[in-house]
Amino acid sequence: MPILLPTLLAIETSSELASCALLRGDVVLSRASSGVRTHSQSILPMVQELLAEAGVTLADVDAIAYGSGPGSFTGVRTACGIAQGLAYGASLPVVPVVTLDAMALACHQQHGAQRIVTVLDARMGEVYWAQYDYQDGLQAVSPPALSAPAGVAPQGDVVGCGNGFGAYADALAALPCAATADAAIMPHAVQVGQLARIAFAAGQFVTAAEAQPLYLRNKIAYTSAERLDMQAAKAAAESVQ
């Protein structure tokens, strides 16, 4: 008897790349946008395009997944808020996925890497990084951390990925993996959705009210514009069918 895969809608806005993906059976549909509009404005039209392309509504979706962070403070809050809005409106569970996990999965898929270090530009002279092993699934060896580039210290022979290798090329040049690191790999909703399927099947999901961003750096306050954008995006998400 075939195993029925859950249908998931995934959202990722933790970096300059905003993306969403719909995973339904063996079919994966996705959209991405970079630098055209703010993520709070661009993500919902992409979600509606995906639902229309697949010929489904939110009532046909089993869960909403989102990239919980680390990443841009406003970006991870936006993804969480939109996921909450969609989930509230359709009474769906929510699956948070660590953004660095999604990058590591992409590195495995694209390069066959078994031991991986992900390095994401955190701005302000810092990076988010983590180390993983891929053996019958992704396992975190070193959990996500915030540090100066000099603090990135993977153990053993690893494959590097993430835009941190481009943003801080000189500071990371001493790492053996730096010369071949794939700086183009970024958090994407496709891998967020793929990891969320595994978590959902294992019962690792929360209610919309329980969904939270993963912050590794504190920020004092949102600007008024940021707060209004996020409130508007969350409210709009609640009306999506």
N, C-alpha and C positions, 0 to 999 in steps of 0.2 A: 504494500500500500504506500503510495507516494506521501512524503512529508509535506504538509501544507506550510509554506513560508508565510510569516506575517507580512501584511502590507504596511509599510512605514513611510511617513513623510519626514524628511530630514532637512534641517536648516543649519547653516554655518555662516557666521558673520564676524568671526573673531579677528580677522586680518583685513587687509585692503581688498581681498576677494570675497564677495558675497556669493553664496551658492545655495541651491536647494535641490533635493533629489526625491524621487518617488520610486520606491522599490516594491514591485508587485509581482509575485511569482518569480520567474527568472528574468523579468524585464526590469531594467534600471533606466529611468529617464532623469535628466538633470538639466539645470540651467545655472549660469554663472554670470556675474556682472562685476566689473572692476572700474571704479573711478568715474562712473557716469552720474550716478545720483548717490545720495546717502543710502546706507544699507536699509535704514528704516523705511525708505521710500521705494527701494527697488525689490525687496524680497517678496512682498505679497503679490505683486503682479506676476512674478515668476512662479510662485506657488499656484496661482490661478491658471496660468498657462499649462503647468504640468498636469493638474487635475483635468483640465479640458482635453489635453492631448491623450490622456489615458482613458477618458470617458468615465471618470469616477467622481464621487463627491467625498467630503470628509467622512461621511457615514460609512464609506467602504474602507476606511483606513483603521488599522488596529492600534496605532500609537504614533505619537509625534516625538521625533528625536531632535536634539540640538547639540551643537558644539558648545560645551559649558565653559571652556577656557582651559588653560590660560590664554590670554590674548589682549586685544584692545579692550580697555575698561568699558567703553560705550558699546563696543561690538558684542561682547559676551552678554552684556545686559540686554541688548536689543534682541539677540537670538533667544535668550531665556524668556523675555517678555512676549515675543511673537509666538513662541511655542506654547506658553501659558494661555495666550488668547485663543489660539487654534484649539487647544485641548479643552478649555472651558466651554467654548461654543459647541463642541461636538461630544463633550463628556468622554474624553480619551485620556489614557495614561501618557506619561511623559518619560522619555529615556535620555538622561544626560550622558554625553560622551566627551571624554577629555580630548581636546584638540590635538595634543601631541601624540596621543594614541592613533588618531586618524592619519596623521602624517607618517607614522611608523608603518602602518598598514599599507599606505600608498607606496612607500619605499620598498617594502617586501614585494608588492604586486609588480612594480615597474622594474626592479633590479634583482629580484630573487634574494634579497638580503635576509640573512638569518639573525645577525646581531646589528643593531641599529642605534644610532644616536640622533635625536631630533633637536634642532636648534632654531628657535623662532625669535626674530627680532622683537625685543620688548621696548625699544626706543630708550632714550635717556641713558645710553651707554650700557644697557643690560640686555640679557637674553633669557628666554625660557628654554629649558632643556630637560631631556629625560633620556634614559637608555632602555632598550628593549631586547628581548630574545623572541624569535619566532620559531617555535617547535610545536606543531599541531595547534597553533593559535598564538596570539600575541600575549606576552608576559612582560610586565614592567620589572626591570632590574633596578633602576634608579628612578624614583618617582619624580614628577615635574618639580622643577626648582627654578628660582629666579636668582641670577648671579651676573657678575661681570663676565665678559667673554673668557677671561683667564680662569674663571671658575669651572668651565666646562671640562669635566674630567672623566671621560668614558673608560671603562675597564676592558682591556683586551682589544682584539681586532674587530673594528666595527665599520659599518657603512654610514656615512653622514648624510643628512638631508635637512632642508629648511633654509629660509632666506637669511637666517643669522650668519650662514657661511658666506653670503655675499655682502651683507651689511658690515660685518666685522672680519673681513678676509685676513687682514694683517694680524689681528689679535688671535685668530684661530689657526694661523698658518702652521704652527708647531704641531698641531694634531696630525697623526699619520693619515687620518681619513679626510683631511681638509682638501687635498689636491683633487680628489675624485668625488667630493660631496655634491649632491644634486640640490643646488640652492633654489631650484624652481618648484620643488615640492612644497605645497602649502596645505593648510587644513581645507578639506573639501567635504561637501555634504554627502557625496557618494560613499566615502569611507566611514563617515559618521553613521550613515544609515546601515552599512554592512555590520559595523560593530554593534549598533543598537539592536539589530536582529538577534544577535547572539545573547546580548544582555536581556532582551525582552523574553526570549525563550527560557532563560534561567530565572525569570521572575524579578529581574533587577530593573524595576521602574518605579516611578513615584507619581503622586497626583500633581495636577497643575499647581496647586497651592504650595506643594513641597519643593518644586523645582527651584534651583539656585544656581547662580554663576559660580565658577571656580576662580577666585581671585588669589594671586600670589603677591600682588602689590596693592597697597592702599592708595585710594584717591580721596582727596578732601571732600569734593562735592562735584556734582554735575553742573554744567552751565544751564541756564534757563532753556536755551535752544535744544540741548541734548535731552533734557527732561521732557520737554514738550514733544519732541520727535518720538521718544520711546513710548510715551503715554498714547500718542496717536496711533503708533504702529500696533500696540497691544490691543487698543480698542477696535481698530480695523480688523485685526486678526479674528476677533470674536464673532465677526459678522460673516466670515468666509464659510461657504457651505460645501 
